[in-house]
Amino acid sequence: MGVRLQGNRVILRDLVEEDLRTIYYHYYEAEDQEFQKWDGPFYPLEEESFEEFAESYRGVLAVTRTDKPRSRLVIEIDGTLKGTVNRYWVSEETDWLEIGITIFDSRYWSGGYGTEAFKMWMAYLFASLDTVRLGIATWSGNVRMMGLAAKCGMALEGQIRKARIVRGEYFDAVKMGILREEWDSMNSVPTLEQRGGRDGQSAG
């Protein structure tokens, strides 16, 4: 059963075989490599052939033929693949998940696309998984990611000073997260009383 989530301006959908060449292009061939300065820049990107790259996605492609919760979806904007969202276990034994987002095309940054896609991803995961929390791991220089997480309701949970080195400079490691009850509270549909009366008029 395929996954396709329609938002106002973005679509989250299953990865298909044809997407692999596009993703490889953005990582290894595109002139616009700005995203790599922010997406885990303390882990150097290792050169690999397209065949090696594609092989690492075989597990993701296999899951798209099942009804299992996805670990990665593609972000589509204006009919074109522009990024991905993902999840990974920090500790499966303790139900500790972290999530991420990458928009490859920097022309689509700061336009609200990432916030919409990330909220849709969080909603999908809370609906699909019996998890008590979602979180992110980033670094203190990535102000854009921390701002996005805050917009989506995540709170700062930990900051390890001078734990990351990016382009020769020390930065803090940052953890942010949100609990299921916090997400539910943020996204609950208000009752008539909460909206201010029977006809939506202000009460009092």
Secondary structure, DSSP 4 states (H G I P E B T S, - for coil): ---EEE-SSEEEE---TTHHHHHHHHHHT-S--GGGGTSSTTSPPPP--HHHHHHTTHHHHHHTTSSSPPSEEEEEETTEEEEEEEEEEEEGGGTEEEEEEEE--GGGTTSSHHHHHHHHHHHHHHHHS--SEEEEEEETT-HHHHHHHHHTT-EEEEEEEEEEEETTEEEEEEEEEEEHHHHHHHHPPPPHHHHTSTTSPPP-
